[in-house]
Amino acid sequence: MASDVLRFLEQKRYDDRNRTQARERYRKACIEIFQWSFEADIIRPLTDEFQNPEFSRSLNIGSRYVSLFELHGQQEYDTRRQSFLESMSRISMRRMRASLERIRGRIEGLRDRNMLGAFQEWTMSFRALHDNHTIDMPEGFLAAAWSTYKATLQDPRYYFSIHELLLFGRLAKVNLVVTTYTNNEFRYAGATSTGHNLTSIVYVCLGDDRTGRVRGHFERMWKASEIDESREAWSVECDMQAERKKIYGRRKTN
């Protein structure tokens, strides 16, 4: 089974790399096809046939439909363009492919090589992206992996590396701040940043027994808003304590 698992993981890494390349190819094809010169012959017929509420045809400035033809190269708009065919495929992949085939026939009759080339690259890149499937995992893989994972956590030699946690944060694209807690004191240990939406930050505290490793699960997770509330409460508490000391000092003087 070990050889099957290794083959599965190797194939999955290969497929993930191919899927990334296929996604980038499809993104570029969407930029090329969503031009006003192709709207009447390609995009409009698909929109009218499927009546997808996500992309109802409206030429009003600021409409979702008009935005398909704007701000090429910006992530939000590129993602929206990519979802045009994907949303239709969720309605009916067979019906969508039949519609695309009819449109291709009409374009061939127009003898417009530029339009035909852009259309073929758009449809071919879409198929390449969605026909990219990883081989099936070996039989019994999940059961074996789960039991191995549990045994690892229960092994006294295992420790949960802070670097491992930061790696998970980067892979998950999470704004993460990691601290350790020892001797009633929090210490900053590391952080990850996605570069956007910095108001959404996850704070994680891990207990540190001063042996150079952190054991077990997360002890506590906080939202940034809760951290701010705690800071404000601590500031108020400090002010109140300072005021009590002043009052106590005056009483002793009197």
BELSULNOR-V160409 format. One record per residue. N is the residue number from 0. RES is the residue in one small letter. SS is DSSP state (alpha for helix, beta for strand, coil for the rest). PSI is psi as a letter, one per 30 degrees, with the letter a starting at -180 (999 if undefined). OMEGA is omega in radians with two decimals (* if undefined). Layout:
# BELSULNOR-V160409
<<N;RES;SS;PSI;OMEGA> <N;RES;SS;PSI;OMEGA>>
This chain:
# BELSULNOR-V160409
<<0;m;coil;e;-3.11> <1;a;alpha;e;3.14> <2;s;alpha;e;3.10> <3;d;alpha;e;3.13> <4;v;alpha;e;3.13> <5;l;alpha;e;3.12> <6;r;alpha;e;3.10> <7;f;alpha;e;-3.13> <8;l;alpha;e;3.11> <9;e;alpha;e;3.12> <10;q;alpha;e;3.14> <11;k;alpha;e;3.08> <12;r;alpha;e;3.11> <13;y;alpha;e;-3.13> <14;d;alpha;e;3.11> <15;d;alpha;e;3.11> <16;r;alpha;e;3.11> <17;n;alpha;e;-3.13> <18;r;alpha;e;3.09> <19;t;alpha;e;3.12> <20;q;alpha;e;3.13> <21;a;alpha;e;3.11> <22;r;alpha;e;3.13> <23;e;alpha;e;3.09> <24;r;alpha;e;3.14> <25;y;alpha;e;3.11> <26;r;alpha;e;-3.14> <27;k;alpha;e;3.12> <28;a;alpha;e;3.11> <29;c;alpha;e;3.10> <30;i;alpha;e;-3.11> <31;e;alpha;e;-3.03> <32;i;alpha;f;-3.11> <33;f;coil;i;3.04> <34;q;coil;k;-3.10> <35;w;alpha;f;3.13> <36;s;alpha;f;3.13> <37;f;alpha;f;-3.02> <38;e;alpha;e;-3.03> <39;a;alpha;e;-3.03> <40;d;alpha;f;-3.05> <41;i;alpha;d;-3.00> <42;i;alpha;e;-3.11> <43;r;alpha;e;3.13> <44;p;alpha;e;3.12> <45;l;alpha;e;3.14> <46;t;alpha;e;-3.11> <47;d;alpha;e;-3.09> <48;e;alpha;e;-3.03> <49;f;alpha;f;3.14> <50;q;coil;h;-3.13> <51;n;coil;j;-3.10> <52;p;alpha;f;3.12> <53;e;alpha;f;-3.10> <54;f;alpha;h;3.08> <55;s;coil;k;-3.01> <56;r;coil;j;3.09> <57;s;coil;k;-3.13> <58;l;coil;g;3.09> <59;n;coil;k;3.12> <60;i;coil;k;-3.13> <61;g;coil;f;3.13> <62;s;coil;l;3.14> <63;r;alpha;e;3.14> <64;y;alpha;e;3.14> <65;v;alpha;e;-3.11> <66;s;alpha;f;3.09> <67;l;coil;f;-3.05> <68;f;coil;g;-3.05> <69;e;coil;l;3.00> <70;l;coil;h;3.10> <71;h;coil;k;3.14> <72;g;coil;f;3.07> <73;q;coil;k;-2.97> <74;q;alpha;e;-3.09> <75;e;alpha;e;-3.10> <76;y;alpha;e;3.07> <77;d;alpha;e;3.11> <78;t;alpha;e;3.12> <79;r;alpha;e;3.11> <80;r;alpha;e;-3.14> <81;q;alpha;f;-3.10> <82;s;alpha;f;-3.11> <83;f;alpha;e;3.11> <84;l;alpha;e;-3.09> <85;e;alpha;e;3.11> <86;s;alpha;e;3.10> <87;m;alpha;e;3.14> <88;s;alpha;f;3.10> <89;r;alpha;f;3.07> <90;i;alpha;e;3.09> <91;s;coil;j;3.13> <92;m;alpha;e;-3.12> <93;r;alpha;e;3.14> <94;r;alpha;e;3.13> <95;m;alpha;e;-3.14> <96;r;alpha;e;3.09> <97;a;alpha;e;3.11> <98;s;alpha;e;3.12> <99;l;alpha;e;3.13> <100;e;alpha;e;3.11> <101;r;alpha;e;3.13> <102;i;alpha;e;3.11> <103;r;alpha;e;3.11> <104;g;alpha;e;3.12> <105;r;alpha;e;-3.14> <106;i;alpha;e;3.11> <107;e;alpha;e;3.11> <108;g;alpha;f;3.12> <109;l;alpha;f;-3.13> <110;r;coil;h;3.09> <111;d;coil;j;-3.06> <112;r;alpha;e;-3.13> <113;n;alpha;e;3.14> <114;m;alpha;e;-3.12> <115;l;alpha;e;3.14> <116;g;alpha;e;3.13> <117;a;alpha;e;-3.13> <118;f;alpha;e;-3.13> <119;q;alpha;e;3.11> <120;e;alpha;e;3.12> <121;w;alpha;e;-3.09> <122;t;alpha;e;-3.14> <123;m;alpha;e;3.14> <124;s;alpha;e;3.09> <125;f;alpha;e;3.13> <126;r;alpha;e;-3.14> <127;a;alpha;e;-3.14> <128;l;alpha;e;-3.01> <129;h;alpha;f;3.04> <130;d;coil;g;-3.10> <131;n;coil;j;-3.07> <132;h;coil;k;3.06> <133;t;coil;k;3.10> <134;i;coil;l;-3.13> <135;d;coil;k;3.11> <136;m;coil;l;-3.12> <137;p;coil;k;3.13> <138;e;coil;k;3.13> <139;g;coil;g;-3.08> <140;f;alpha;e;-3.08> <141;l;alpha;e;-3.14> <142;a;alpha;e;-3.14> <143;a;alpha;e;-3.12> <144;a;alpha;e;-3.11> <145;w;alpha;e;3.13> <146;s;alpha;e;3.10> <147;t;alpha;e;3.12> <148;y;alpha;e;-3.14> <149;k;alpha;e;3.13> <150;a;alpha;e;3.13> <151;t;alpha;e;-3.14> <152;l;alpha;e;-3.09> <153;q;alpha;f;-3.14> <154;d;coil;k;-3.11> <155;p;coil;f;3.13> <156;r;coil;f;-3.08> <157;y;coil;k;2.99> <158;y;coil;k;-3.09> <159;f;coil;j;-3.08> <160;s;coil;k;3.05> <161;i;alpha;e;3.11> <162;h;alpha;e;3.09> <163;e;alpha;e;3.12> <164;l;alpha;e;3.11> <165;l;alpha;e;3.09> <166;l;alpha;e;3.10> <167;f;alpha;e;3.13> <168;g;alpha;e;3.13> <169;r;alpha;e;-3.13> <170;l;alpha;e;-3.13> <171;a;alpha;f;3.14> <172;k;coil;h;-3.12> <173;v;coil;k;2.98> <174;n;coil;j;-2.96> <175;l;beta;k;3.01> <176;v;beta;k;-3.11> <177;v;beta;k;3.07> <178;t;beta;l;2.99> <179;t;beta;l;-3.11> <180;y;beta;j;3.10> <181;t;beta;k;3.14> <182;n;coil;h;3.11> <183;n;coil;h;-3.11> <184;e;beta;k;3.06> <185;f;beta;k;3.07> <186;r;beta;k;3.11> <187;y;beta;k;-3.10> <188;a;beta;f;-3.13> <189;g;beta;l;-3.11> <190;a;beta;l;3.01> <191;t;beta;l;-3.13> <192;s;coil;k;3.09> <193;t;coil;f;-3.14> <194;g;coil;f;3.10> <195;h;coil;l;3.13> <196;n;coil;h;-3.07> <197;l;coil;f;3.06> <198;t;coil;f;3.13> <199;s;coil;j;-3.08> <200;i;coil;k;3.07> <201;v;beta;k;3.09> <202;y;beta;k;-3.13> <203;v;beta;k;3.09> <204;c;beta;k;3.11> <205;l;beta;k;3.10> <206;g;beta;k;-3.11> <207;d;coil;j;-3.13> <208;d;coil;g;3.05> <209;r;coil;g;3.09> <210;t;coil;g;3.12> <211;g;coil;g;3.12> <212;r;coil;l;-3.11> <213;v;coil;k;-3.08> <214;r;coil;l;2.95> <215;g;coil;a;-3.08> <216;h;coil;l;3.09> <217;f;coil;k;3.11> <218;e;coil;e;-3.09> <219;r;beta;k;3.06> <220;m;beta;k;-3.08> <221;w;beta;k;2.94> <222;k;beta;l;-3.14> <223;a;alpha;e;-3.13> <224;s;alpha;e;3.13> <225;e;alpha;e;3.08> <226;i;alpha;e;3.13> <227;d;alpha;e;3.12> <228;e;alpha;e;3.13> <229;s;alpha;e;3.11> <230;r;alpha;e;-3.13> <231;e;alpha;e;3.13> <232;a;alpha;e;3.12> <233;w;alpha;e;3.13> <234;s;alpha;e;3.11> <235;v;alpha;e;-3.14> <236;e;alpha;e;3.12> <237;c;alpha;e;3.11> <238;d;alpha;e;-3.13> <239;m;alpha;e;3.12> <240;q;alpha;e;3.11> <241;a;alpha;e;3.13> <242;e;alpha;e;3.11> <243;r;alpha;e;3.13> <244;k;alpha;e;3.11> <245;k;alpha;e;-3.14> <246;i;alpha;e;-3.12> <247;y;alpha;e;3.13> <248;g;alpha;e;3.13> <249;r;alpha;e;-3.13> <250;r;alpha;e;-3.14> <251;k;alpha;e;3.13> <252;t;alpha;e;3.13> <253;n;coil;999;*>>
